Amino acid sequence: MNFLTLLQSLPLLLALAKGALPSVAALGMGFGQWVASLPPCRDVAFEATSYLVCEVDPKRYSIELFWKDPAGKPFQSLHNLNASQQAASRAMLFAMNAGMYHPNLDPVGLYVERGKEMASVKTGSGSGNFSLQPNGIFYMSNGRAAVRSTRDFLKKRPPLDYATQSGPMLVIDGKLHPKFQADSTSRKTRDGVGVRKDGVAVFAISNGTVTFHAFARLFRDALGCDNALFLDGTISSLFASAIGRNDDYWNLGPMIGVFRKS
């Protein structure tokens, strides 16, 4: 391993030594394999709330979306997705649920996987967080990550490799969503994604409950994202075995998986 990899691994190595993470042997891999499986994630404390934040540079990592297995059945859980990738000899660094979905696990709004549009853009009014306008789209286009409001996205739609629509937007061009209230009492576990000016995609999940306003401030003020999108709440999930994070919610819809490029 190179010096940078070792330096980035030190907090996790210390946690492993203290027994805060599963042992390398328990994970069924050698030390070198374990280091290679470490996700680009770190704990972040912001305004008395704890988050797990994963910073993904598309130049070094592959960001992909998943919904159904080769047989056409929804994966349903991050554990199932991980097992399928292992069976294909792919090492998934981490996975997260990727937006809202209907009771039958179909995506709500735009969903594109490997360049194929599998659900169309949803516009107009409705109920629930998805329709708290403006909502938005996280997408990968020609190896670049982006978050844009749905309205802006539709003005000039780029070629898409992957895309998921969700809502509401958390941060729009450096400003918090106009309908968020600083004194809100609605607190839930939440996860979302933003993109920094340098093109790095930033995924975050709260380790406790948090308001929309506070979650949006995290992306803008602590993580440096001018645009960020809420993905889901309550059932927010993240799977990263190498650091002992194995959320086990079932009946999930679309998911995001991150892999190290060779």
N, C-alpha and C positions, 0 to 999 in steps of 0.2 A: 504494500500500500504506500501511496505517496504521503508527504508530510501534511498536505492540506486535508486529505482524508482522515489521517490520524488526529489532527487538531479538531476537526469537526466531530469526531467520534468520542472525544474525551468525556463530555458530560454523560453520554450513554455508557461508556466503560466504567465510570465511577458509580453510576446507578446499578450496573450489573454487579460490581464488586460488593455493593451494599445489599444485594438481594432484592432490589426494587424492580428488576426485570427478570424474565425467565432465563435460565442458564443457557449457554450456547449448546451444551450437550442435550438439554431438554428440547431444543428446537431441531435437533437432528442434523446439525451442520458443523463444519469446522470453523475455526476462528476467522479465517480469511473469507469464507462464504458468508459468515454473519456480517462482517464489515461491509461486504459488497451488497448485502441485503438491507442495509440501513437506509431508511427514507430521509429525505432532506427536510426533516421536521425538528422543531424545537418548542419548548414551553415558553410562553410569553405571558407576563403579568401586565395588565393594563387596567388602571382605575379599579383596583381591588378585585378584578375578575381574572381567572386563569383560562388560557387558551392553548390549544395545540395548533401551531402554525407550520405549514409546509410550503417552502419556497422552491418553485420548480422552474428552472431555466430550460425552455424548449430546445436550446442548443445541446443540452446534456441529457435531457430526459424526454421520453415519449409520453404524451398525454392522450389517452384514448377514452372513448365512451363505450359502454356495454349495456345491453338491455336483455337480449335473448341468446340462448345457447344455440349451437348448430342445429338442434332438433326443433327450434322455434319456440322453446319454452322459456319464459322469463327466468333469469338467474335467481331472483327473489332475495338473495342475501349476499353480503360481501364475502362470506365464507364459501358459498358456492362458486362465486366468481374466482376467488383465489384458487380453489381446487381445480377449476377448469384450466386456469393458466399454468398451474403446476403440471397438469396432465399433458399440456402442450409444451412442456419444458421452458416455460417463461417465468422469470422471477419478478413478481409484482411487488414493488416497494411499498405502496399503500393504495388504498381505495376509499372512496367516499361516495355517499349517495349524491346524485347529480340533478336534483330538481324535483318538481312535483309530478304527480301521476294520478290517474283515475283508479277507482277500486279494482279494475281488472289489470292494473299495473301498466297500462298504456301511458305514454308521456302526455302531459298537458302542454300543448304548444309545440314549437319547432323541435324536432329531434333529427339529427343527421349522424350517421355512423359509417365510417369508411367511405365518405363521399356520397352515400345514398340517403336521400331524405325519406324518413320513415313516418314522420308526423309533420304537419304543416304549421306555419306560424299562426298563432292565435292573437287576434286584435279585438278591440272593443271592450265593453264593460262586462262586469261579472262580480261574483262574490269571492271572498277569501283573499289571502295574501297575494296570489298570483295576479289578480286583477287590480291590485293597489298601484295605480299608474303613477309614474312610468315603471313598467317592468322591463326586462332586458334579456339579453342572450350572451352566453359565454360560448366562444367558438375557437376552433383551430383552423387556420387558413394558411396553406403553404408553409407550414412549420412555425407559424406565429400564433400566439395566444392573444385574445382580445375579449373585452366586455364592452357592450354598447347597449344603449336603450333600444327597445324594439323599434321605435319610430325612426331613430337615426340609422339603425341597421337596414331598414326597408328602403331608405332613401338611396342607398348605394350598397346593395347586397354583394358581398365578396364571394369568391369560390370557397366552398366549405369542405373540410375534411371531417370535422366533428362539430356538432353544435347542440346546445340544450337551452331551451327557453325557460325562464323562471321569473319569480317576482316576489317582492318588489326590488327595484334597484336600491342599493344601499348608498352608493356615492355616484353622482352624475357630474362629470367634469369638475371634480374637486368640491362639489357641494353635496351636503346630506339631502336625502330624499325629503321633499318639502312637507310631506304629511307625517313625518316622525315627530313625536313629542318628547322633549327632554324629561318631562315629569311623568312619562307613561309608567303604569304599574304592570303592564303585560310583560312578564319575564318567562322565557323559555330557553331550552338548549337550542342553539342555532348554528348552522354552518353556511359558509359562503365562499365566494372566490372573487379576487380582484386581480388587476394587472398593473404592474408598475411601469414607469416610463422606460425602463431598460428592457421591457418585454418579459420580465419574470412573472409567472402566474403565482399568486399567493392564495393558498387554501387555508381556511381557518375554521375551527370548531370550538365552541365554548365548552369548558369542563364543568360549567354550572349554568344556571339560568341567567339570561341577560336581555335587556330591552333592545328593540330595533335601533334606537338612537345611539345607545352605547356600542352596539355591534358595528354600526356604520362608522362611528368615531374611531374604533379600532383600525379599520381599514384605511381611513383617511389620515389620521394623526399618528398612528404607531407603525403602520405597515407601508405607508407612502403610496397608496393606490388612489388615483384620481377617478377611477371607475371600478365599482364593485357590485356584485349581484348576490342577493340572498338565494340560497339553494333550498333549504328546508329547515323545519324546526320540530321539536319534540322527538322525532325519530331520527334526528341527525346522527350519523354513524361514521366511524372511521376504523379501518382495519389495517394494521401494520404489525405483523407478528414479531418482527425483529426488535421492536421496542415495547412489546407486551400490550399493544392496544388492539383488542379484538372484539369490537362492538358486534352484537349478535342480534340485531333486529331482523325480522323476516318480512316477507311480502313487500320488498322494496321494488321500485321501478328502475329507471335508468341509473347507472353508476359510472363513476370516473375511476379509471385505473392508471397508475403511473409506473413507468418502467425506465430502467437505466439504458441509455443507448450504448451500443457496443463500440 
